[in-house]
């Protein structure tokens, strides 16, 4: 399936040997390879009655790529493993594969291999390899007291889109689209890689991922909820559903924007918005209140789902 879907497609220069042999060979000019893996499971992370198969493929690439881009790396190659029931139409798997290829190509990366197995539900497992281009890796652990906290991207959009789908409301197509396929601001993350003290992908939610950053750095992060950028449609959708948009903005996952910390006197790159500061202490403080737990998407919680 993987090899068949790649027939006739041109691999980038980073692919020295692509699919068809026992393994692939990918160039690593930097000498270091940044790697991340993630998985999408039907019914847990997507529903085919909500998302076209091609969108599922694009989403799988976006959530993986954002993890290594947050460290300053550029994707060079992806491997893809697909699981599906025997009854799955071949065109569904072809479309998922096409979405993966499209998204990888947009990033200048190749698809160099993978596997296909029988499973109870459709499963899409993607691994991304990336290159740092000679630069230092930007991790969660570098935040310093006195830094400004900034974010790139719009937040609450995916959670709003999910809430609309669950309610059967199709009034805000842009939010529905951002739930189906997140659009990480890759260029903003790459622009920040040289000056950011720390950086992370926002996949679990603003508060949850800033808590990870604060813990890794041994600091406290204080933010102003009103400063977190969102789409103009998010409060409108919340009003239509009689819900609090702030919960989506602060705790909704899968937007795949980025958060970073910068020295107080450092000019921020384009696309970044200051939302707070780093101080001595621990945890995340929102509008003066310490958020000790919760506030994010969890894979093994009873409510940790985007699709059911």
N, C-alpha and C positions, 0 to 999 in steps of 0.2 A: 504493500500500500504506500509506504513512505517513498520508496524508490520510484514507483509508478507515477506518483503525484509530482515528482521532480523532473520527469523526462522532458527534455527540451528547454529547461530553465537554466539560465546562465548564473553560475556561482560567482561570488565576488573574489577578488584577488586573495583575500584572507583564507580561502579554501584551497589548500594545496592538493588534497585528495578528498573528493566528496563521496556520496553514497555509491555502493556497488562492490566494495571490498569488505574485508572483515572489520575494518575500522576506518575512521576518517583521520585526516591530518589537517590541522589548522595552524596557520602561522601565529607566532607570539613574539612580535618584534621587541616588546618591552622586556621579555624574559619572565614576566609574571602573568598569570592568568587569573582573572576574577570570575568566579563561578557562582551561580545561584539556580535553584530549582523551585518550581511551584507546580501545583496541580489544580485542575478544575474537575469537579464531579457533577454530573447531571443531577438535578434535583437539589443539590447543595449550593452550587455556585452559578448555575444557569438553568434555564428551561427553554427547550426548543420551541415552545408555543409563544415565548416572549422574544427570543433572540434567534435571528437567522444563523445557520451554522457558520457562515463566514465570519460573523461577528464574534462567535465563540473563539475561533482561531485567533482573531486579532486581539481579543482580550487576554488570551493566554500568553501571547508575546508581550503585551504591554506590561502586565504585572511582573513578569520576569525581568524584562529590560530595565524597569524602573529601579529594581533592587541594585543592579550593578552601576547604573548611571548615577545613583546617589553617592557612589564612592568615587565618581569621576571617570569611570571606565566607559569605553565605547564598545557596544556589542560587536563581536566578530563572527560568531556562529551559534546556532541553536541545534539541539537534538530534540526530537519529538517522539514520545511514546503514546500510542492511542489504544484505549480499550473500548470495546463495544459489544452489545449483544449480537447474536447471529442474525437477528431480524432487522438490524439497522440498514436502511437503504444505502447503497454505495455512494449515491450522490451526496448524502449528508456528510459522509467521511471525506469525500473529495472536496466539499465546500469548506469544511473545517481546515483541511490541509491547505487549501487555497488562501484562506484568511491568514493562516500562520505564515505562509510564504510572502503574502503581500506586506504584512507588518514587518517581517524580517528584512525584506528588500528595502522598505522605507528607511530602515536603520543602517543600511549598507552591510548587512550580515547575511550569511548563508544558512541553509538547512543542510546539515552534513550527515544526518543519520537518525535512527530511531527504531521503533518496534511497534508491532500490532498484535494485540492479544484479545481473547474473548473475555468479556466481563459482564456483570449484571446490568450495569448502567454505562453510559458513555463517560469515559475518563480521558482527560487530556493532560499529559504530564510533559512539561517543557523544561529543559535545562539550557541556560544561556552561558556562553563563554565571552569574556570581554578583555580588552587591552587597555592599560593605563597610559600608554604613550609616553612613558618615561616620567610621569608625574607621580607625586605621592598619592596614596589612597586616602580619601576623606572618610573617616569612620564616625560612629556615634560618640566616640570616647574623647573627643577633643575640645568640647565646650569649656570655656573659661569664665570665671566670675568677671562680670563687667561686659560680657559680650551682649550684642543685640540678637534677639531671636527673630528670624524672618521666614516667610513661606513663599513658595512659588506655586501657582495654580489656583483653582477655585475649589472650595470645599463644601460638602453637603449635597453635591449634585447627584452622585450615585445613590446615596441613601434616599434622596427625594424621589429619584426615578423608581427605585424599588417600591417605595410606599405607594406611588401612583399605580404601578403595575398590580400590586396587591389589592388596591382599591378598584381596579378596573377603570381607572381614569387615564385617558390618553390626551389630556388637554395641554400638556407641556412636552412636546416632542423632543426638544433639546435635552431635557433632563432624562427622558427615556433613553435617548441615544447615548448619553454619558454613563448611564448604568450598564448598558449593553457593551459599550466599548470605551473604557477610560482613555483620556488623551493626556498622558504625562507631559509636562513642559520640559522635555529633555534639554533643549537649548539653554534654558535658564540654569539647569543643574550643571551643565558643562561649563557655563560662564562663571559659575561660583566656585568651581573646583580648586582654583589657584589661591583663593583668599578665604574661603570658609574654614573655620576651625573644626567644625563638625557638620555632618549632614545625614539625613535619613529620608527614605521614602515614606510617604504617609499612606499606608495601606490599611491599617487597623482603625484609624481615626486620629485627629489632631492631638487630642489629649493622650491617648494611649501611646502613640509613637513618640511624642515628646517625653512621656514618662520613661520610655526605653532609653532615649538619648540622655535624659537627666541621670538615670541610674548608671549608665555606662561611663558618664563623665564625672560622677560624684558631685553633682551640683543640683540646684533647684532652678526650675524654669517658671517664670511668672509671665502670664499673658493676659491681654485684654481681648475678651471674646468679640467685642465690636469691631476689632481691627482685622479679624480673620476674613479674607476675601471670599465671596461667594457669588453665585449667579443671581441676577435680579429676579429670576424665576423661582428661586428657592423659597423666599418668604411668601410669594404668591401661591405656590403649591401648598405650602404649610397652611395658609389661610383657608384654601379650598378644602383641605382635609381636616381642618381644625386641630392642627398639631403644632408643636413648638419647633420652629426652624433651627434654633440653636442646638438642639439635640442632634440634628443631622449634621450641622456644620462642625461641631466639636467632636462628636462621637461616631458619626457615620463613616464607614470604611470604604475602601476601593475607589477613592478618587485618584490616588497615585500622583498627588502633587509631591512637593518636597519641603522639608524644613531644614534650616541650617542656622548656625550661629556665626556671627562676624564680630571682629574687634569693633569697639565703639566708634572709632574714628575712621573706619573703612567705608569707602563708597560702595553701596550695594550694586551688584550687576542688574541689568535690565530684567524686569519681570518679578522682582522680589519686593515683598511688603513687610515692613517691621510690625511685629505683633506683640513683642515683649522683650524681656531681658533675662540674663542669667545671673543668679545671686548664690550666695553660700546657702547650703541646706540640702534638702532632698525633695523629690517629687515635683508635681506640677500644681501651680496656684493659678486659678482662673478667676479674674475679677476679685482678687483678695481672698478667695476661698480655696483651701487645699483640697485637691481631688485625690483622695488616698487610694481609690481603686475604681474599677469599672471604666466606662467611657471608651469602649472600643469593641471591635469585632473579634470573637474568639472561636477558633476552629472546633473546639470540643465542648462548647457550651450548648445548652439546649436551645438557645436562641441565636447561636452563632451561624446564621444562614442568610444567604441573599436570595434564595430561590424558592423556599417552601413556606 
